[in-house]
Amino acid sequence: MSLPPPSPEQMQASDRLVRYIQSEIEKSGGWISFARYMELALYTPGLGYYSGGSAKFGAGGDFVTAPQISPLFGRVLAQQFAEALKQTGGEILELGAGTGLLASQILDELRALDIEAPYSILEVSGELRARQQKRLAGHAASWLDAMPETFTGVIFGNEVLDALPVHLVHWTENGPMERGVASREDRLFWLDRPIADSSLLEMAQLLDLPAGYISEINLAAPALVKSLAERLESGILFFIDYGFGRSEYYHPQRHMGTLRAHYRHHALDDPFYLPGLCDLTAHVDFTAIADAGLDSGLAICGYTTQANFLMASGITQLLAETPPDSAGNYLPLSTGVQKLLSPAEMGELFKVIGMSRNAACPSGFAMGDQRHRL
Ligand SMILES: C[S@@+](CC[C@H](N)C(=O)[O-])C[C@H]1O[C@@H](n2cnc3c(N)ncnc32)[C@H](O)[C@@H]1O
């Protein structure tokens, strides 16, 4: 496969990041965990994929997300949030707002519904925060530097959990080993070590996978959900992302895990390819997310596919409001909705989980799985 070459400036930035990662490996005694590598590759100020200058989103970038596929995605979410806010009052907090497009769709729809709720964003990338501030200049949004102490209303994130650094584990005949990153000359390579982190070891032992199996364990995602859940006094916590419940995630057929690099709309298996110019992601273990919410006293509103959630939330009714005779408007809208719903595209791989405290669940979960353990 021939991939589009980076510009000389991009190449230089990637080389600088590799040298930075190598110096960190050296300072750490010759080895860093894959989670630390992923954190450096994505979030090193000025050089990491999310913190550097690459386009990232859209046709000229590396991937597209749901709000770019259809404006109806944000409208539907806003309607669900409005249902929740009508009961609980309070605010909306978006995690990882990317370009700010989804926030603008939601804020426009809330305005149309005559709902006034403060909207704040928690974003780790300074570069994306600046883009969001530019896009949302005409909207009443604000940015937080840290999680609020307590919160009432709706907290949500679209495709944020998959961007959190994951640990890699290699199950062997002698027990689970942590797969980390070492460096020789100008090359990064894999190196396995006994697992030192007790939470990682506990999880790797609990999963008890056969020798030869390699996969990710995301400790950061449930930790993030737990701290949000503990702060939620009343309201809903929503996450949308690609992933599965645990038995499907760690299925025998998925023995090489779900870690991928995304570069100019190509999915690659090699996470060492052009660090800083590729997005790195892993699918979400939704069982871990549900457990983190349940352990913090939240109830599960539902866990369902994106297609079920959007249909139960009325996306097809919204589409039907656009007259089909206005082909210029209708065709792109209908193609976008088709992409969000189709099982061959985002409809089944993407899931929505909602968890609540002191609040009834919005109607989008009418077709969701409300079991207490996924
Ligand atoms: C794949 S993008 C998704 C952007 C947007 N939600 C969308 O749907 O287009 C991931 C976003 O999460 C942000 N992010 C990653 N880790 C985060 C964290 N711990 N807290 C807040 N934002 C985070 C990234 O900087 C980026 O804005």
The ligand as an SDF file (V2000), in Angstrom:
LIG
                    3D

 27 29  0  0  0  0  0  0  0  0999 V2000
  -11.0480   11.6280   18.1790 C   0  0  0  0  0  0  0  0  0  0  0  0
  -11.1630   13.2010   18.8760 S   0  0  0  0  0  0  0  0  0  0  0  0
  -12.9290   13.3900   18.9800 C   0  0  0  0  0  0  0  0  0  0  0  0
  -13.3770   14.8060   18.8390 C   0  0  0  0  0  0  0  0  0  0  0  0
  -14.8600   15.1250   18.8990 C   0  0  0  0  0  0  0  0  0  0  0  0
  -15.4750   14.6550   20.1160 N   0  0  0  0  0  0  0  0  0  0  0  0
  -15.6280   14.6180   17.6920 C   0  0  0  0  0  0  0  0  0  0  0  0
  -16.5640   13.8790   17.8570 O   0  0  0  0  0  0  0  0  0  0  0  0
  -15.2710   15.0220   16.5860 O   0  0  0  0  0  0  0  0  0  0  0  0
  -10.6420   12.9810   20.5530 C   0  0  0  0  0  0  0  0  0  0  0  0
  -10.6830   14.2530   21.3960 C   0  0  0  0  0  0  0  0  0  0  0  0
  -10.4860   13.9370   22.7720 O   0  0  0  0  0  0  0  0  0  0  0  0
   -9.5170   14.8260   23.3240 C   0  0  0  0  0  0  0  0  0  0  0  0
   -9.0150   14.1820   24.5620 N   0  0  0  0  0  0  0  0  0  0  0  0
   -8.2120   13.1130   24.6850 C   0  0  0  0  0  0  0  0  0  0  0  0
   -8.0330   12.7840   25.9730 N   0  0  0  0  0  0  0  0  0  0  0  0
   -8.7690   13.6570   26.7090 C   0  0  0  0  0  0  0  0  0  0  0  0
   -9.0130   13.8210   28.1060 C   0  0  0  0  0  0  0  0  0  0  0  0
   -8.4360   13.0410   29.0230 N   0  0  0  0  0  0  0  0  0  0  0  0
   -9.8300   14.8220   28.4920 N   0  0  0  0  0  0  0  0  0  0  0  0
  -10.4130   15.6280   27.5840 C   0  0  0  0  0  0  0  0  0  0  0  0
  -10.2070   15.5260   26.2310 N   0  0  0  0  0  0  0  0  0  0  0  0
   -9.4000   14.5590   25.8120 C   0  0  0  0  0  0  0  0  0  0  0  0
   -8.5740   15.0370   22.1530 C   0  0  0  0  0  0  0  0  0  0  0  0
   -7.7120   16.1020   22.3180 O   0  0  0  0  0  0  0  0  0  0  0  0
   -9.6150   15.2690   21.0500 C   0  0  0  0  0  0  0  0  0  0  0  0
  -10.1910   16.5540   21.1160 O   0  0  0  0  0  0  0  0  0  0  0  0
  1  2  1  0
  2  3  1  0
  2 10  1  0
  3  4  1  0
  4  5  1  0
  5  6  1  0
  5  7  1  0
  7  8  2  0
  7  9  1  0
 10 11  1  0
 11 12  1  0
 11 26  1  0
 12 13  1  0
 13 14  1  0
 13 24  1  0
 14 15  1  0
 14 23  1  0
 15 16  2  0
 16 17  1  0
 17 18  1  0
 17 23  2  0
 18 19  1  0
 18 20  2  0
 20 21  1  0
 21 22  2  0
 22 23  1  0
 24 25  1  0
 24 26  1  0
 26 27  1  0
M  CHG  2   2   1   9  -1
M  END
$$$$
